[in-house]
Amino acid sequence: MHIAEFQKLIERIYYEKDSARGLEGTFMWFAEEFGELTRALRRGHTDELEGEFADVLAWLSSLASIAGVDLQAAAMKKYEKGCPRCESEPCTCG
């Protein structure tokens, strides 16, 4: 599945609720999920990481949809030449 396909999937599942909540309210949910990922990483709960990363990606996708941003296009535009600063792969910035 491509990023654009995942974003569309999340839109089908959650867009109505998330857009009604608004960008700010949805961002608060994203921040909470990001916190859960942070806790799992800090505590070494590797069994929780997969689900927490998926949740963060889903909330990020929902935020992008509400804001009218195509995540796949945005990521390619910024990173298609490698590092945005030095344009290298891997990054050679000091």
Summary of the structure (lengths in Angstrom):
residues: 94
radius of gyration: 15.4
end to end distance: 34.4
largest distance: 44.1
contacts: 233
relative contact order: 0.15
helix: 77%
strand: 0%
